[in-house]
Every structure is written in C-alpha cells, then in structure tokens.
C-alpha cells in the first residue's frame, strides 16, 4: 500500500511513475490475489480518532493530502467503532483499478531482484519481500537482518457463533451511530474457562521455524503464547481485556476475559479476531480458533484444544 500511495502522490503532482509488482507472477505464502493493496493480516487501519490518537491524526493528514489509500478505505469502510476497518477484497480491487486508470502510472508485473543504480526509486516492498531483493537491501543498508513479524488473520463464519452467549458492542460504546456502537462481537470467558485456556496454550506444541525464519518478536506485536509465558494474567490485560464492555445476556456479571471479533466484510458474514497478529500463534493446537470455539461449543479450552490439534 505504501508503494501505491507514493505512486499516486507523485502522479498527482505530474510525475510519470512505474510500479513494479511481482505478484501474481511471483507469489507469496500469504497473498491470495495479484491485486495491489491486498491486506493479508487485519482489515483494520486502527483508530480513526484524529483528536485523541496519533494514528487517527495520521489518517487526517493523509486525507488532507488527497490520499488514495484513505479515500478508498472510506469508500469501503465497515462498522468498527472508533477504528477504521474495510471490506478487504473490494478495497484492494478499488486500489488496483484506480492505479491502473491513472494516466501517469504504469504497472509492470515483474520481480525486481536488485536495487537499481540509476533513476529515482522508492523501495516500498512490504514485509513479504522476495529473497533476492531482501538480500540486496540488506547488503546496501549493512543490516545483519531484516525483521518483521506479521500473521494471517483467522477468519470465523458468523453463523458458527452462538449469539445466546456472545453480544454486539464496541468497547466503551464508541461510535457516532448505533451501527458503530455495536460493531464488535464479544465472546466472554469465565475465570475457569480463561484458566483452562491458558493451561492449554502453555502446554500446546509449537511449530518449528523454517530455515531463515527467526522469532525476533516486537513487544507491541507478540503472539499469545509468548504473552502467556510472561504471566497468566497478561492476556487478560491485553487483547483479551474485559473493560468497557457489558454482557447483554448477563449484565450483572462482568466477564473475566473477552475475545472481540471484528467484521471482515460488508455483509457481516465473516469476522476476524481483534488483535489477529497476536492470535495467529505458532502453537500447533490452532489456539487462534480455540478462543471462539470455547464460547460456541461451551466446552473447556483444553477439550477444544485437543479437537483442533494438528
């Protein structure tokens, strides 16, 4: 997306631009299409509050600058409380169509394997840079390694969720409309369920990293098993915090922990887990899916963990 935005801004100023995109000629393990601007992780751009949040302020500045990314996000926006979330498939198709339609932008579908030594270039390759180009960037910058931790968001079907247990509410009832104030689907955990979940998470087998892969995690983007290893209550004060929410089915009893789901498409048939990078764990027990199934099936986390172990 950074490359698309840079190309758009330059072209809008009258500068001819060529974008090089290796997909779909050269695929990655995460991308599903050859569209520009495809979102492979969360469909959220985080907070859109330009008065109280630094990310929201950046959104405001980009809109003021005539941003293609922000204009397209606003076009395909779906309810997400105080956050900016989009229907990812039509969003990427709109980005692709706009870039192709601009008279000063040419798109070449080919892989760049080295840093060009002439002309003016912006290198905006993203976290899934091909091996050859990553090595060229590494050699140029003198860095020992390039690191980025990301994950594919687990997707949950809306009709698989037991709404007699879950309820719709944005944290702190944020949003200007009723649709925004009820944008998130909340799945509560009792203390017993949470403790069983943590036990299963800590005991789960972990995947082995492939050659060349590292576990250089960033504190602001940790998998849930790493967070749990730092303390049993860490998740309950992080992505599973129950604050700002009231269980519509049992308003007198506050949930011990909550997993929030965010709409992933405009139809509301698909949801992803809020904090999806953290929930896309390296545990082979598929813990990312356990969270939602716990509430749907009303079984212990340990039992569900066995069902989904692969």
CORDADA-V702001 format. One record per run of one state. SS is the DSSP state (2 for helix, 1 for strand, 0 for the rest). FROM is the first residue (numbers start at 1). LEN is the number of residues. If there is no record, write none. Layout:
# CORDADA-V702001
ss->SS from->FROM len->LEN
ss->SS from->FROM len->LEN
This chain:
# CORDADA-V702001
ss->0 from->1 len->1
ss->2 from->2 len->11
ss->0 from->13 len->4
ss->1 from->17 len->4
ss->0 from->21 len->23
ss->1 from->44 len->4
ss->0 from->48 len->6
ss->2 from->54 len->11
ss->0 from->65 len->3
ss->2 from->68 len->8
ss->0 from->76 len->1
ss->1 from->77 len->2
ss->0 from->79 len->4
ss->1 from->83 len->4
ss->0 from->87 len->1
ss->2 from->88 len->14
ss->0 from->102 len->3
ss->1 from->105 len->4
ss->0 from->109 len->22
ss->2 from->131 len->11
ss->0 from->142 len->13
ss->1 from->155 len->3
ss->2 from->158 len->3
ss->0 from->161 len->6
ss->1 from->167 len->2
ss->0 from->169 len->2
ss->2 from->171 len->3
ss->0 from->174 len->4
ss->2 from->178 len->4
ss->0 from->182 len->2
ss->1 from->184 len->6
ss->0 from->190 len->1
ss->2 from->191 len->13
ss->0 from->204 len->2
ss->1 from->206 len->1
ss->0 from->207 len->11
ss->1 from->218 len->1
ss->0 from->219 len->2
ss->1 from->221 len->1
ss->0 from->222 len->2
ss->2 from->224 len->6
ss->0 from->230 len->5
ss->2 from->235 len->3
ss->0 from->238 len->19
ss->1 from->257 len->7
ss->0 from->264 len->6
ss->1 from->270 len->4
ss->0 from->274 len->2
ss->2 from->276 len->4
ss->0 from->280 len->3
ss->1 from->283 len->1
ss->0 from->284 len->3
ss->2 from->287 len->11
ss->0 from->298 len->3
ss->2 from->301 len->8
ss->0 from->309 len->2
